[in-house]
């Protein structure tokens, strides 16, 4: 299952779904994976992350770039 999920997270596979993977990281010894994805809408992200729900909880949170925050004058 792990190998399949890693293949799913490849940049080439993500781009087929209209997803751009900006970054991913896990914490040694923990079963947590953080992935920063860029997509035109949250539905694409939900659909792309669906295979991971078989392994546990998937939490999708909206975010914006640091540049966008600065441009809005909130930093």
ChimeraX attribute file (.defattr): number of C-alpha atoms within 10 A of each C-alpha:
attribute: neighborCount
match mode: 1-to-1
recipient: residues
	/A:1	9
	/A:2	9
	/A:3	8
	/A:4	9
	/A:5	13
	/A:6	9
	/A:7	12
	/A:8	16
	/A:9	18
	/A:10	12
	/A:11	13
	/A:12	13
	/A:13	15
	/A:14	19
	/A:15	13
	/A:16	9
	/A:17	13
	/A:18	15
	/A:19	20
	/A:20	19
	/A:21	18
	/A:22	10
	/A:23	10
	/A:24	11
	/A:25	10
	/A:26	11
	/A:27	9
	/A:28	7
	/A:29	6
	/A:30	7
	/A:31	9
	/A:32	13
	/A:33	10
	/A:34	13
	/A:35	15
	/A:36	14
	/A:37	18
	/A:38	19
	/A:39	15
	/A:40	10
	/A:41	11
	/A:42	14
	/A:43	10
	/A:44	14
	/A:45	20
	/A:46	13
	/A:47	10
	/A:48	18
	/A:49	17
	/A:50	11
	/A:51	15
	/A:52	14
	/A:53	10
	/A:54	9
	/A:55	12
	/A:56	10
	/A:57	9
	/A:58	16
	/A:59	9
	/A:60	14
	/A:61	8
	/A:62	9
	/A:63	9
	/A:64	8
	/A:65	8
	/A:66	11
	/A:67	10
	/A:68	11
	/A:69	11
	/A:70	10
	/A:71	10
	/A:72	9
	/A:73	8
	/A:74	8
	/A:75	9
